[in-house]
Amino acid sequence: MEVKCELQAPDETNQTTVIFDRTGNVADFIREIRRALKILPLDK
């Protein structure tokens, strides 16, 4: 699976590109997105 996402903060100051190109499941993809956005595992 190869997914490219451009993520931008609401105030448009921070822009991050996440490229997920591993063979994994959806949980791995979500983990990569959360890591890029610096969301801790306990924050929901």
LINMO-V543675 format. One record per backbone hydrogen bond with DSSP energy under -0.5 kcal/mol. NH is the residue of the N-H (numbers start at 1). CO is the residue of the C=O. Records with the same first field share a line. If there is no record, write none. Layout:
# LINMO-V543675
NH=CO ; CO
This chain:
# LINMO-V543675
3=20
5=18
7=5 ; 16
9=14
12=9
16=7
18=5 ; 16
19=17
20=3 ; 18
21=19
24=22
29=25
30=26
31=27
32=28
33=29
34=30
35=31
36=32
37=33
38=35
39=34
40=38
43=40
